[in-house]
């Protein structure tokens, strides 16, 4: 009976480790996406400024 308890604890620990690895991978992906969104936002802001400067009479 005690081997079942040990197996259950090991299985729960393995499950938590897998969830931890998945959470870290998700966090790294979100961080990379945020950097991409920031770069795109800066590029759009610069392009809007260039467009506004190119319009005569403003």
C-alpha positions as CSV (number, residue, x, y, z in Angstrom):
1,X,0.0,0.0,0.0
2,X,2.9,2.5,0.7
3,X,4.2,1.9,-2.8
4,X,0.9,3.3,-4.2
5,X,1.4,6.4,-2.1
6,X,4.9,6.9,-3.3
7,X,3.7,6.4,-6.9
8,X,1.0,8.9,-6.5
9,X,3.4,11.5,-5.0
10,X,5.9,10.9,-7.9
11,X,3.2,11.2,-10.5
12,X,1.9,14.5,-8.9
13,X,5.4,15.8,-8.8
14,X,6.0,14.9,-12.4
15,X,2.8,16.6,-13.4
16,X,3.8,19.8,-11.6
17,X,7.2,19.8,-13.3
18,X,5.5,19.4,-16.7
19,X,3.2,22.3,-15.9
20,X,6.1,24.4,-14.8
21,X,8.0,23.8,-18.0
22,X,4.9,24.6,-20.1
23,X,4.4,27.8,-18.1
24,X,8.1,28.9,-18.7
25,X,7.7,28.2,-22.4
26,X,4.5,30.2,-22.5
27,X,6.1,33.1,-20.6
28,X,9.0,33.2,-23.1
29,X,6.6,33.1,-26.0
30,X,4.6,36.0,-24.6
31,X,7.8,38.0,-24.0
32,X,8.9,37.5,-27.6
33,X,5.4,38.5,-28.8
34,X,5.5,41.6,-26.7
35,X,8.8,42.6,-28.1
36,X,7.4,42.2,-31.6
37,X,4.3,44.2,-30.8
38,X,6.5,47.0,-29.4
39,X,8.7,47.1,-32.5
40,X,5.6,47.2,-34.8
41,X,4.1,50.0,-32.7
42,X,7.2,52.0,-32.8
43,X,7.4,51.5,-36.6
44,X,3.8,52.6,-37.0
45,X,4.4,55.7,-34.9
46,X,7.4,56.6,-36.9
47,X,5.5,56.1,-40.2
48,X,2.6,58.2,-39.0
49,X,5.0,61.0,-38.1
50,X,6.6,60.8,-41.6
51,X,3.2,60.8,-43.2
52,X,2.1,63.8,-41.2
53,X,5.3,65.6,-42.1
54,X,4.8,64.9,-45.8
55,X,1.3,66.4,-45.9
56,X,1.5,70.0,-47.1
57,X,-0.4,72.7,-45.2
58,X,-0.4,71.1,-41.8
